[in-house]
């Protein structure tokens, strides 16, 4: 990692050295493909595309989730030993739990005022930057934004910029 990273800090460019730590970069698409391929190889897993989950199915007392309700014209209700809800901030899980007779879970919102943007780049032919990862480190409390560019599969570069909208208080 440290021998292939160009690292810019508030004090200048970091020194490169042999650390023995490997750092692998790849696209989100490659990670998703690998996970889907591994999970899809399990004998009791089946993927459904273009079908929305519209609710949870529970036992008669509403205490144990036993499957999901699908929003299809057939009214399918596949059973499941495990249901993972991964729809993030806009999760419908609290409403589904209320529909089963439970109170909505308490939520804690922590406003970090963080943001980021990312983009893929196709470098020009013959591009040889001398690094696999370029990292511009923020220097809080004054500078709260930074970014990085890293080589990924297929010769592409992934870039991201991020930081805090507000400056950190000085201690």
C-alpha positions, -999 to +999 in steps of 0.1 A: +000+000+000+025+026+011+049+020-017+022+026-044+003+055-028+011+092-035-001+109-003-004+146+000-007+160+036-007+195+050+031+189+055+038+179+019+041+146+001+043+115+023+073+093+021+068+060+003+081+028+020+076-009+019+049-018+045+039-053+035+003-043+036-017-050+004-045-027-006-067-037-035-090-013-053-119-022-075-152-009-087-185-013-068-197-033-098-170-058-093-177-062-056-214-066-063-207-092-090-185-112-066-210-111-038-239-120-060-219-148-076-209-162-042-244-159-026-260-172-058-239-204-056-257-213-024-282-240-030-310-224-010-308-189-025-328-176-054-327-141-069-358-123-081-354-093-104-380-067-111-401-077-081-407-054-051-410-066-015-441-050-001-441-064+035-430-090+059-448-122+067-449-133+103-461-162+124-496-161+139-484-140+169-465-116+147-433-124+167-412-143+141-406-132+105-411-161+082-409-146+048-418-117+026-448-104+006-440-098-030-457-071-051-466-094-080-499-102-096-496-138-083-495-126-046-464-147-040-453-151-004-419-169-003-409-183+031-374-174+044-352-184+074-335-150+071-348-117+058-323-088+054-337-054+047-310-033+031-328-003+017-309+023+038-322+057+050-355+053+031-362+019+047-398+007+048-390-017+076-404+006+104-438+006+086-437-031+081-430-037+118-460-015+127-482-034+103-472-066+123-483-049+155-450-037+168-439-002+177-416+015+151-380+013+163-365+044+177-341+062+153-310+081+161-299+106+134-263+118+136-257+148+114-221+146+103-224+171+074-204+148+053-207+145+015-189+129-014-190+125-051-173+098-072-167+092-108-149+068-132-123+080-156-107+065-186-071+077-186-054+087-218-033+061-237+002+058-222-008+074-188+018+063-163+014+084-131+038+065-109+011+055-083-018+032-080-035+055-055-033+093-051-046+106-018-051+143-009-057+143+028-077+170+045-061+190+073-089+198+098-100+220+114-091+245+086-094+222+055-121+197+057-121+184+021-100+158+003-101+132-023-084+103-040-079+086-073-071+050-077-066+024-104-093-002-108-099-031-131-099-026-168-074+002-167-100+027-153-094+052-126-120+058-099-120+093-083-137+106-053-139+139-035-154+144-001-155+163+031-174+181+057-198+210+049-189+226+082-155+231+098-146+212+129-143+232+161-107+238+171-098+222+205 
